[in-house]
Amino acid sequence: MTMLTEQILKDLETLPPEMQAETQDFVRFLKSKLAHGQSENPETEELNGKKISCLMERMAARSHGFSNVDDPMEWQGEIRKDRLLPGRED
């Protein structure tokens, strides 16, 4: 056993039973995350970033976006204008 493992076990023994059970749940979560390849790996994060970027570019190519907005400042002012809420006309 490594020193870290021994220290974790010592710390775990000092916890009340309900917290030991919570720790076990967390360990199972970490093992599940590892099994599904969701570990915090910079290479994985970089690949995910590239995938997201590619998806966003494809979405932008398909969309017309705000091409129907002639004056962005006017449009922004209009969507931010306070309006009466239904049932609150008073």
N, C-alpha and C positions, 0 to 999 in steps of 0.2 A: 504494500500500500504506500502511496505517496504521502508526503507530509500534508499536502492539501486535503487529501481524502481523510486522513486521520483527524485533522482539525475540524473538518465538516462534521464528522461523526461525533466528535466531542461536543461541538456546539449543538448538534441535533439532540443529543441525550439530555441536554439541559432544558430543552423546550417542553412545554406541557403537551400532552397527547394530541389535543386538537391542532396545535401548531405543527406537530410532527406529521399529522395527516395532511395538512395543507402543504407542507414541504414535499411530501410524497406526490401530491397532485402536481406540483410545480415541476418536479423531476420528470414525471410522466409527460407533461406538456413539452418540456425541452427535448425529450427523446422522440416524441412525435414530430416535433419541428425538424429535428435532425433527419429523421426517416423520410420526411417529405422534401428534403433539400431546401429548407427555408432558413438555413443558418445564416447568420450575418456575415456573409462573405463579400468582400469588396468586388470581386470579379462577378459574382452573381448580381450584385446591385448595379454594376456597370452594364451588364447584359440587359437587365430589366429596364434601365434607363434608355438604352438603345431601342428596345422594343416599344416603349411608350412613345419615344420620339417618332418612330416609324408610323405608329398608329395615328398619332396626332397629325402627321403630314398627310396621311391618307384621308383623314377626316376633313382636313382643310381643303384638299383637292376636290372632294365631293361636294363641299358646302359652298353656298354663295355668301355665307356670313352675313354681314351687315350691308351688303351692296345696295339694298333698298333704302338705306338711310342717307338722305341728302346732306343734312347738316348734323354732324355728331353732337355738337354742343346743344342744339335745340332738342334733339332726341333725348339726350341725357337729362335735360331740364324737365322734359315731359314725363319721363318714367319716374323721376324723383318727386314729382309734384304730390303734395298731400291730397288724399282723397277721403271722402267720408266713408266710414265703414258701414256695412249693412246693419241696420237696426240701431245705429248710433247717430241719427240725424239731428238730435237735440244739441 
